[in-house]
Amino acid sequence: MAIKQLLKRTSGWLYLNSPVGRNQLQGAGVILMLHRVLADDPAAALPHRNELCVGPKAFEHLLVWLKKHFDCVPLMEIFQPGKVRSERPKITLTFDDGWRDNALNAYPLLQKYQVPASIFLSTDFIGSRQRFWWESIGETLWGSHGRRAQLLLITSLQQAGRPLPEPFAELDVERRSLALLHFLQSLKTLSPMTLNRLTDACPDESLPQALDWHQVRSLEASGLVRFGPHGASHAIFTGLDDQRLHEELSRSRDALRDGCSRPLPVYCYPNGDNDARVREQVATHGFPFALGTGTGIYRGTNDPLNLPRLGVSQRVACNPQLLSWRLYRGGRA
């Protein structure tokens, strides 16, 4: 595995610094997808957090690397490839969900390096006591809120027909975190009602998880950050009927219009899931662009309602040459 990663990092570095690579990336735009910036790098590196979280040292390392190799631009500049000419490829940062740590841990570093970003809000959570089920259930099972809270949730999971794997508590930290990751992924098949009930069985210690509207307006006033919608309740759009889908789109759009001065004309699909029906509804609600989670580079020929992004995990932030390997693969496509 170490040799494979070394080959990827070397190939990516050679591509990014070669005339061939620079030529292929000329005029291209790269949209990065992040979620959270935690206060602690070792915590972000655990498997059940790694994909959605980065630590502050890793995030700063990533920003320094991006500034060295790319023009870091606002999202809307990516969609106007001919407006501002540049010798270097353009890259932009997007954050999904609207976590409070985006303001506490990510923004100070964005400000330090003057890197713009876009944050896509699940608007029902902003300024409310609603919680993201993955975080609440995952951290309670991990023991972040104490043994009593952990046991109560384990009982609720058993009652819901989803018992925690038996040897979970006996595993070492790394394997226990990996087992928790797989278990949380298996819970995605539960109904929203069941997930809400399980989340309610978690303690309140983790609140608040999301930004509030004062923080949103303060970040927007900085000129570095703009906001767009990411669903209202974070429901998966492809599983909603037409009425529920309309409600989600309208409620999230209207919340951004009320809470922001310049909301982005870009939608961001919860979990990235979309189909022709969803894309049509998004366009009907006034959004010419939408972000998915498919991997790729923006070249102006992509479907504007299902734009590709490259995900950034703690592992990638610590080793951004892995990102250049993915650019190498995307640049040749």
Sequence and secondary structure as in RCSB ss.txt:
>XXXX:A:sequence
MAIKQLLKRTSGWLYLNSPVGRNQLQGAGVILMLHRVLADDPAAALPHRNELCVGPKAFEHLLVWLKKHFDCVPL
MEIFQPGKVRSERPKITLTFDDGWRDNALNAYPLLQKYQVPASIFLSTDFIGSRQRFWWESIGETLWGSHGRRAQ
LLLITSLQQAGRPLPEPFAELDVERRSLALLHFLQSLKTLSPMTLNRLTDACPDESLPQALDWHQVRSLEASGLV
RFGPHGASHAIFTGLDDQRLHEELSRSRDALRDGCSRPLPVYCYPNGDNDARVREQVATHGFPFALGTGTGIYRG
TNDPLNLPRLGVSQRVACNPQLLSWRLYRGGRA
>XXXX:A:secstr
 HHHHHHHHHHHHHHHTSHHHHHHHTT EEEEEE EE S HHHHHSHHHHTTEE HHHHHHHHHHHHHHSEE  H
HHHT TTTS  SS EEEEEEEE BTHIIIIIHHHHHHHT  EEEEE GGGTTSS   HHHHHHHHHHTTT HHHH
HHHHHHHHHTT    GGGGGS HHHHHHHHHHHHHHGGGS HHHHHHHHHTS GGG   B  HHHHHHHHHTSSE
EEEE  SS   GGGS HHHHHHHHHHHHHHHHHH SS  SEEE GGG   HHHHHHHHHTT SEEE      B S
 S TTSB  EE  HHHHH THHHHHHHHHHHT 
